[in-house]
């Protein structure tokens, strides 16, 4: 019975590493970053495009909320795509690192070493995928927003400019995050 429970727990941990679900820590980090980045257009349209915050309060709240939701989803999609690619690239280096740690330990067996390598590899891949996903999606979103706001929709009214710039920037980032490569 104990062996089945251990196997089931090991299988659950392995499946968790390959699932699209993110940890609570990553989720909070994603939501926080998405909210901050989604609020940046508020300053842009308030100060540069001269939109009054009190007059367009509803537009700003709805645009920021929708943008936050889709940026959060883009972060999660990108993290899922990158995590396994990063894990494969870091596997050899982590294997060498763990082997050095186990050279002096005579009591360690191969299963303990393999478990430690897998755990460390997933930790490194998770951290790197999280940070790169945030960086890439933020940069892509802000470049799209600036290009759309200042070049594509510059002759439209500020309200239309805001709605289309934020909406299309968010949609483009989200759609690019769903790709496989």
N, C-alpha and C positions, 0 to 999 in steps of 0.2 A: 504494500500500500504506500509506503514511504517513497519507494522508487518511482511509482506512477505519479505521485504528487510532485516530486522533484522534476521529473521529465515534463510534466504539464507546465510547471512554472517556468522551466527553461524554454519551452516552446512558446509560451506566452510572451516572455521577454524578447525572444527572437522575432516573433510576429510584430511586436510593438515597435521594434527598430525599423521594420519595413512598411509600417502603416503611414497613412497620410496625417494622422493625428499628431498634434504638437503638444509638447509639455506645457504646463501652466506657466512656467517661467518664460518660455518662448512666446506663448500667446500674449502674455502681458507686455513683453517687449515689442511684439508686432503691433499690438493695438496702440501702445504709446507712441511708437514711431509713426504709424499711419495717421494718428490724430494730429501730431505736430506737423507733419509734411502736408496734410490736407488743409491745415490752417494757414499755411504760407500764402496761398492765393488771396486770403482775406486782406493781408497787408498790401499785396500787389494791387488789388483792385480798389482798395480804400485810398492809398496814397498816390498811386501813379495814374490810375484811370478815374480818380475822383468820384468814386461811388460812396455815398453816405451810408455808414453802417446802420444807422437806425431805420433808414428808408428801405434798405434791402436786407434786413435782418433775417427774414424767412428764407430768402434765396441763399444767403450765406450758410445758415444752419443746415438746410437740406443738402446743399452742395457738399459741405464739409462732411456730413454724416454718410452720404452715399460714397464719397471718395474714400473715407476712412474704411468703410466696409470692404470695398473692392481692392484697395491697396493691401489690407490685411490678408485677403484671399490670395492676392498676387504673391505676397511674401511666403505664404504657406505653400503655394504651388511651386515656386522657385526653389524653396528649401527642399521639398520632396525630390525634385529633379536632380539637384546638386548633391544631396547627401551621399548617395551611393557612388557617384562619380568620384567625389572627394575621398570616400572611404577606400576605394580601389587604388587611388593614387598614393595614399598615405600608408597603405598596408605594409609595405616593405620597411619603411622607416620605423614604424611603430613596432614591427616584429623585431627589428634589431634592438630597439630601446628596451623592450621587455626581456629579450634574451640576455642583455647585459645585466639586468636586475636579477635574473634567475641563475646566473653563472655561479654565484657563491652559495646559493641555497640548494643543499643536497637533498632535502626532503620534498622538494617540489616535483610534481609529476607533469606529464605532458598536458593532461586535461586542465590543470590549474593554469599552466602557461597559456594555453589556447583560449581559455575563458578570459584571462587578463588581457590578452591581445585583442580579442573581440570587443570587450568592454571599452578599452582605451581607444580603439579605432572608431567605435560609434560615438564616443564623447568628442573626439577631435573632429570627426566629420559633421556632427551636429552643430558644434560651435562655429566651424568655418562656413557651413552652409547657411546658418542663421545670419551671420554678419555679412556675408557676400550678398545674400538675398536682399537684405535691407539696403545695403549700399547701391546695388545695381538698380533695384526698383525705384529708389528715391531719385537717383540721378536721371534715370530714364523719364520718370514722371515730371520732374522739374524742367528738363530740356523740352519735352513735349509741350508743357504748359507755357513756357516762354515763347516758343516758336508759334504756337497757335494764338496766343494772346497778342503778341506784338507784330506778327507778320500776317497770319492767315485771317484773323477776325478783327484786325485793327480798325477797319472802317465801319464796323457794326456798332450798335449802341452798347454801352457798358454792360447792361444786363444780359444781352444776347452773347456778348463776348465772354462774360463770366461763365454762363451756363454751358456754352459750347466748348470753351477752352478747358474747363475743369472736367466736364463730362467726357469729352473725347480723349483727353490725356489719361484719365482713369481707365477708360475702355481699352485704349491702346496698350497700356501697361498690363492690364489684366489679361488681354488676349495673347500678348507675347509671353506671359508667364505660364500659359497652358500648353505651350509647345514641348516637344520632347528633346530638342537639342539645345 
